[in-house]
Amino acid sequence: MLGPGRRPVDRSGPALDPQLGTALAAVEAGNRTCDAIASATGLPAVAAAAALARLELLGYLTCSSVGTYSRTLLRGPAR
């Protein structure tokens, strides 16, 4: 519940191109490493790494110190 003068936090992120959407879906399906995501999506490893880095910069993912990715609370944009 929000108090007086408080607005709900907008957790909508920017639109994603198809390659980023594919990589994000792979993370959501339980793939946590760059190699696992490349394998699950069919993307070359360099393309998977670039997509993961972009998703992290956009706020959709976080990366642990051991190189595993996890989803943040950021949602895709409203359609």
KOLBAVEX-305670 format. One record per residue: residue in three letters; x, y, z of N, C-alpha, C in turn. Coordinates in Angstrom, 1 decimal, m for minus. Layout:
residues N
+-------+--------+--------+--------+--------+--------+--------+--------+--------+--------+
! pakol !     nu !     nv !     nw !    cau !    cav !    caw !     cu !     cv !     cw !
+-------+--------+--------+--------+--------+--------+--------+--------+--------+--------+
!   ALA !      X !      Y !      Z !      X !      Y !      Z !      X !      Y !      Z !
...
+-------+--------+--------+--------+--------+--------+--------+--------+--------+--------+
END
This chain:
residues 79
+-------+--------+--------+--------+--------+--------+--------+--------+--------+--------+
! pakol !     nu !     nv !     nw !    cau !    cav !    caw !     cu !     cv !     cw !
+-------+--------+--------+--------+--------+--------+--------+--------+--------+--------+
!   MET !    0.8 !   m1.2 !    0.0 !    0.0 !    0.0 !    0.0 !    0.9 !    1.2 !    0.0 !
!   LEU !    0.5 !    2.2 !   m0.8 !    1.3 !    3.4 !   m0.9 !    0.8 !    4.5 !    0.1 !
!   GLY !    1.6 !    5.2 !    0.7 !    1.3 !    6.3 !    1.5 !    0.9 !    7.6 !    0.7 !
!   PRO !    0.5 !    8.6 !    1.4 !    0.2 !    9.9 !    0.7 !    1.4 !   10.4 !    0.0 !
!   GLY !    1.2 !   10.9 !   m1.2 !    2.3 !   11.5 !   m2.0 !    3.2 !   10.5 !   m2.6 !
!   ARG !    3.0 !    9.2 !   m2.5 !    3.9 !    8.2 !   m3.1 !    3.3 !    7.7 !   m4.3 !
!   ARG !    4.1 !    7.5 !   m5.3 !    3.6 !    6.9 !   m6.6 !    4.2 !    5.5 !   m6.7 !
!   PRO !    3.4 !    4.7 !   m7.4 !    4.0 !    3.3 !   m7.7 !    5.2 !    3.4 !   m8.5 !
!   VAL !    6.2 !    2.5 !   m8.3 !    7.4 !    2.5 !   m9.1 !    7.1 !    1.8 !  m10.4 !
!   ASP !    7.6 !    2.5 !  m11.5 !    7.4 !    1.9 !  m12.8 !    8.6 !    1.0 !  m13.0 !
!   ARG !    8.3 !   m0.3 !  m13.2 !    9.3 !   m1.3 !  m13.4 !    9.3 !   m1.8 !  m14.9 !
!   SER !    8.9 !   m0.9 !  m15.8 !    8.9 !   m1.3 !  m17.2 !   10.2 !   m0.9 !  m17.8 !
!   GLY !   10.8 !   m1.8 !  m18.6 !   12.1 !   m1.5 !  m19.3 !   11.8 !   m1.1 !  m20.7 !
!   PRO !   12.9 !   m0.8 !  m21.5 !   12.8 !   m0.5 !  m22.9 !   12.4 !   m1.7 !  m23.7 !
!   ALA !   11.9 !   m1.5 !  m24.9 !   11.6 !   m2.6 !  m25.9 !   12.9 !   m3.4 !  m26.2 !
!   LEU !   12.7 !   m4.6 !  m26.5 !   13.9 !   m5.5 !  m26.8 !   13.8 !   m5.9 !  m28.3 !
!   ASP !   14.9 !   m6.0 !  m28.9 !   15.0 !   m6.5 !  m30.3 !   14.8 !   m8.0 !  m30.2 !
!   PRO !   14.5 !   m8.7 !  m31.2 !   14.3 !  m10.2 !  m31.2 !   15.5 !  m11.0 !  m30.5 !
!   GLN !   16.7 !  m10.6 !  m30.8 !   17.8 !  m11.4 !  m30.3 !   17.9 !  m11.2 !  m28.8 !
!   LEU !   17.7 !  m10.0 !  m28.3 !   17.7 !   m9.8 !  m26.8 !   16.5 !  m10.6 !  m26.2 !
!   GLY !   15.4 !  m10.5 !  m26.8 !   14.2 !  m11.2 !  m26.3 !   14.4 !  m12.7 !  m26.2 !
!   THR !   15.1 !  m13.3 !  m27.2 !   15.5 !  m14.7 !  m27.2 !   16.4 !  m15.0 !  m26.1 !
!   ALA !   17.4 !  m14.2 !  m25.9 !   18.4 !  m14.5 !  m24.8 !   17.7 !  m14.3 !  m23.4 !
!   LEU !   16.8 !  m13.3 !  m23.3 !   16.1 !  m13.2 !  m22.0 !   15.2 !  m14.3 !  m21.7 !
!   ALA !   14.5 !  m14.8 !  m22.7 !   13.7 !  m16.0 !  m22.6 !   14.5 !  m17.2 !  m22.1 !
!   ALA !   15.7 !  m17.4 !  m22.7 !   16.6 !  m18.5 !  m22.3 !   16.9 !  m18.4 !  m20.8 !
!   VAL !   17.2 !  m17.2 !  m20.3 !   17.5 !  m17.0 !  m18.9 !   16.3 !  m17.3 !  m18.1 !
!   GLU !   15.1 !  m16.9 !  m18.5 !   13.9 !  m17.2 !  m17.8 !   13.6 !  m18.6 !  m17.7 !
!   ALA !   14.1 !  m19.4 !  m18.7 !   13.8 !  m20.8 !  m18.8 !   14.8 !  m21.6 !  m17.9 !
!   GLY !   15.8 !  m20.9 !  m17.3 !   16.7 !  m21.6 !  m16.4 !   18.1 !  m21.7 !  m16.8 !
!   ASN !   18.4 !  m21.2 !  m18.0 !   19.8 !  m21.2 !  m18.5 !   20.5 !  m20.0 !  m17.8 !
!   ARG !   21.6 !  m20.3 !  m17.1 !   22.3 !  m19.2 !  m16.3 !   23.6 !  m18.7 !  m16.8 !
!   THR !   24.3 !  m19.5 !  m17.7 !   25.6 !  m19.1 !  m18.1 !   25.6 !  m18.8 !  m19.6 !
!   CYS !   26.6 !  m18.0 !  m20.0 !   26.7 !  m17.6 !  m21.4 !   26.7 !  m18.9 !  m22.4 !
!   ASP !   27.4 !  m19.9 !  m22.0 !   27.5 !  m21.1 !  m22.8 !   26.1 !  m21.8 !  m22.9 !
!   ALA !   25.4 !  m21.9 !  m21.8 !   24.1 !  m22.5 !  m21.7 !   23.1 !  m21.7 !  m22.6 !
!   ILE !   23.2 !  m20.4 !  m22.5 !   22.3 !  m19.5 !  m23.3 !   22.6 !  m19.7 !  m24.8 !
!   ALA !   23.9 !  m19.7 !  m25.1 !   24.2 !  m19.9 !  m26.5 !   23.7 !  m21.2 !  m27.1 !
!   SER !   23.9 !  m22.2 !  m26.3 !   23.4 !  m23.6 !  m26.7 !   21.9 !  m23.6 !  m26.8 !
!   ALA !   21.2 !  m23.0 !  m25.8 !   19.7 !  m23.1 !  m25.8 !   19.1 !  m22.3 !  m27.0 !
!   THR !   19.8 !  m21.2 !  m27.4 !   19.2 !  m20.3 !  m28.4 !   19.7 !  m20.5 !  m29.8 !
!   GLY !   20.9 !  m21.2 !  m29.9 !   21.5 !  m21.4 !  m31.2 !   22.3 !  m20.2 !  m31.6 !
!   LEU !   22.4 !  m19.2 !  m30.7 !   23.3 !  m18.0 !  m31.0 !   24.7 !  m18.3 !  m30.9 !
!   PRO !   25.6 !  m17.8 !  m31.8 !   27.0 !  m17.9 !  m31.5 !   27.4 !  m17.4 !  m30.2 !
!   ALA !   28.4 !  m17.9 !  m29.5 !   28.8 !  m17.5 !  m28.2 !   29.0 !  m16.0 !  m28.1 !
!   VAL !   29.7 !  m15.4 !  m29.1 !   29.9 !  m14.0 !  m29.0 !   28.6 !  m13.2 !  m29.1 !
!   ALA !   27.6 !  m13.6 !  m29.8 !   26.3 !  m12.9 !  m29.9 !   25.6 !  m13.1 !  m28.6 !
!   ALA !   25.7 !  m14.3 !  m28.0 !   25.0 !  m14.5 !  m26.7 !   25.6 !  m13.6 !  m25.6 !
!   ALA !   27.0 !  m13.5 !  m25.6 !   27.6 !  m12.7 !  m24.6 !   27.3 !  m11.2 !  m24.8 !
!   ALA !   27.2 !  m10.8 !  m26.1 !   26.8 !   m9.4 !  m26.3 !   25.4 !   m9.1 !  m25.9 !
!   ALA !   24.5 !  m10.1 !  m26.2 !   23.1 !   m9.9 !  m25.8 !   22.9 !   m9.9 !  m24.2 !
!   LEU !   23.7 !  m10.7 !  m23.5 !   23.6 !  m10.7 !  m22.1 !   24.2 !   m9.4 !  m21.5 !
!   ALA !   25.2 !   m8.9 !  m22.1 !   25.8 !   m7.7 !  m21.6 !   24.8 !   m6.5 !  m21.8 !
!   ARG !   24.1 !   m6.5 !  m23.0 !   23.1 !   m5.5 !  m23.2 !   22.0 !   m5.6 !  m22.3 !
!   LEU !   21.5 !   m6.8 !  m22.1 !   20.4 !   m7.0 !  m21.1 !   20.7 !   m6.6 !  m19.7 !
!   GLU !   22.0 !   m6.8 !  m19.3 !   22.4 !   m6.3 !  m18.0 !   22.5 !   m4.8 !  m18.0 !
!   LEU !   23.0 !   m4.2 !  m19.0 !   23.0 !   m2.7 !  m19.0 !   21.6 !   m2.1 !  m19.0 !
!   LEU !   20.7 !   m2.8 !  m19.7 !   19.3 !   m2.3 !  m19.7 !   18.6 !   m2.5 !  m18.4 !
!   GLY !   19.1 !   m3.4 !  m17.6 !   18.5 !   m3.6 !  m16.3 !   17.6 !   m4.9 !  m16.2 !
!   TYR !   17.6 !   m5.7 !  m17.2 !   16.8 !   m6.9 !  m17.2 !   17.5 !   m8.1 !  m16.5 !
!   LEU !   18.8 !   m8.0 !  m16.4 !   19.6 !   m9.1 !  m15.8 !   20.6 !   m8.6 !  m14.9 !
!   THR !   21.0 !   m9.5 !  m14.0 !   22.2 !   m9.2 !  m13.2 !   23.2 !  m10.4 !  m13.4 !
!   CYS !   24.5 !  m10.1 !  m13.2 !   25.5 !  m11.2 !  m13.4 !   26.2 !  m11.3 !  m12.1 !
!   SER !   26.3 !  m12.6 !  m11.6 !   27.1 !  m12.8 !  m10.4 !   28.6 !  m12.8 !  m10.6 !
!   SER !   29.3 !  m12.9 !   m9.5 !   30.8 !  m12.8 !   m9.6 !   31.3 !  m14.1 !  m10.3 !
!   VAL !   30.5 !  m15.1 !  m10.4 !   31.0 !  m16.4 !  m11.1 !   30.4 !  m16.5 !  m12.5 !
!   GLY !   29.8 !  m15.4 !  m13.0 !   29.3 !  m15.4 !  m14.4 !   28.0 !  m16.1 !  m14.6 !
!   THR !   27.1 !  m16.2 !  m13.6 !   25.8 !  m16.7 !  m13.8 !   24.8 !  m15.5 !  m13.9 !
!   TYR !   23.8 !  m15.6 !  m14.8 !   22.9 !  m14.5 !  m15.0 !   21.6 !  m14.8 !  m14.3 !
!   SER !   20.9 !  m13.8 !  m13.8 !   19.6 !  m14.0 !  m13.2 !   18.7 !  m12.8 !  m13.6 !
!   ARG !   17.4 !  m13.0 !  m13.6 !   16.4 !  m12.0 !  m14.0 !   16.2 !  m11.0 !  m12.9 !
!   THR !   16.0 !   m9.8 !  m13.2 !   15.6 !   m8.7 !  m12.3 !   14.1 !   m8.6 !  m12.3 !
!   LEU !   13.6 !   m7.6 !  m11.5 !   12.1 !   m7.4 !  m11.5 !   11.7 !   m6.5 !  m12.6 !
!   LEU !   12.6 !   m6.0 !  m13.5 !   12.2 !   m5.2 !  m14.6 !   11.3 !   m5.9 !  m15.6 !
!   ARG !   10.2 !   m5.4 !  m16.0 !    9.3 !   m6.0 !  m17.0 !    9.6 !   m5.4 !  m18.3 !
!   GLY !    9.1 !   m6.1 !  m19.3 !    9.2 !   m5.5 !  m20.7 !    8.2 !   m4.4 !  m20.8 !
!   PRO !    8.3 !   m3.5 !  m21.8 !    7.4 !   m2.4 !  m21.9 !    5.9 !   m2.9 !  m22.1 !
!   ALA !    5.0 !   m2.0 !  m21.7 !    3.6 !   m2.3 !  m22.0 !    3.3 !   m2.3 !  m23.5 !
!   ARG !    2.5 !   m3.2 !  m23.9 !    2.2 !   m3.3 !  m25.3 !    0.9 !   m2.7 !  m25.6 !
+-------+--------+--------+--------+--------+--------+--------+--------+--------+--------+
END
